[in-house]
């Protein structure tokens, strides 16, 4: 909870500062936006790591294959990077680039998930 408050405080302060800076230097405002996003990820690192460790321990208890868990983590990572990148592009006024980033992120997540689809198909085929 405290990490969320810290991130929210930094985000609000940075956003206000960005609005002031944007009038004179839109490029610097964009750099501030990127820096704020990276700072939020940095501040949330311990929380993210705790959640990931908990998911790993649950996977061990339920005997989920580590490869499947790796695919899930990669897909979540792809979605985070895609979202942040697309939002930065939109903030810079590049909506079409943001759409391209989102499309590429969706296709990449699908590509990463192909081994899971193959596993599901194999399980279904063995039942038939």
JOTA-V613005 format. One record per backbone hydrogen bond with DSSP energy under -1.0 kcal/mol. NH is the residue of the N-H (numbers start at 1). CO is the residue of the C=O. If there is no record, write none. Layout:
BEGIN
nh: {NH;NH}
co: {CO;CO}
END
This chain:
BEGIN
nh: {5;6;7;8;9;10;11;12;13;14;15;16;17;18;19;20;21;22;25;29;30;31;32;33;34;35;36;37;38;39;40;41;42;43;44;45;48;49;50;51;52;53;54;55;56;57;58;59;60;61;62;64;69;70;71;72;73;74;75;76;77;78;79;80;81;82;83;84;85;86;87;88;89;90;91;92;93;94;98;99;100;101;102;103;104;105;106;107;108;109;110;111;112;113;114;117;118;119;120;121;122;123;124;125;126;127;128}
co: {1;2;3;4;5;6;7;8;9;10;11;12;13;14;15;16;17;18;21;25;26;27;28;29;30;31;32;33;34;35;36;37;38;39;40;42;44;45;46;47;48;49;50;51;52;53;54;55;56;57;58;59;65;66;67;68;69;70;71;72;73;74;75;76;77;78;79;80;81;82;83;84;85;86;87;88;90;89;94;95;96;97;98;99;100;101;102;103;104;105;106;107;108;109;111;113;114;115;116;117;118;119;120;121;122;123;124}
END
